[in-house]
């Protein structure tokens, strides 16, 4: 059975370093092209019906579409995408980050072919980068309207609520697009999410007649600190360990993986 390390080693030769910067530069160039000829951007969106007619370049060019917003907010959007993308690439390494983007691209392309005639952009792919960053750095603050500091975890929560609402009320093609938007996130963080949910729902049973304080929810397996002793620390669960183990931010990438096979 191939491990995540084996997969990363196998695809290391194909990974593109500084992929975020490459995508961002492509968006800047396409924005400039659209400023001179606004109709040119229509040839860049992903439409599977047109791909079948020979316009194969759409499978790639949609990745470089700039966000449709006011130029002032466009600069802010580019800044956030660069900040979040490079943070993910630094945290994971460029191989795993490439895999994350490749999965998002693959799912978006698949949805396009399942929904012929539907124009697909990179908006949902950018959303998955945002959700991944918010999961890894939940306390990072964004200046809303350039004034109000808001932890990114609350903005991510609103995004999830919005996805959930549109998934319930929208057409099946929109539902597929939403699944494509969060598919790479769930593939990367699904085990971590389930482990955290099980840990939160696991009851604690104090001894009869003994009054004991509630136990901390997170304890680093390596150094032993908890969210009570270090409230400013961020704790994560390593899904390469079996079962998943809790580590603080400083030791998440610096530990030997646990492999406890059940009896």
Secondary structure by P-SEA (a helix, b strand, c coil): cccaaaaaaaaccccccaaaaaaaaaaaaaaaaaaacccccccccccaaaaaacccccccccccccccccaaaaaaaaaaaaaaaaaaaaaccaaaaaaaaaaaaaaaaaaaaacccccccaaaaaaaaaaaaaaacccccccccccccccaaaaaaaaaaaaaaaaacccaaaaaaaaaaaaaaaaacaaaaaaaaaaaabbbbcccccccccccccccccccccccccccbbbbbccccccbbbbcccccccccbbbbbcc
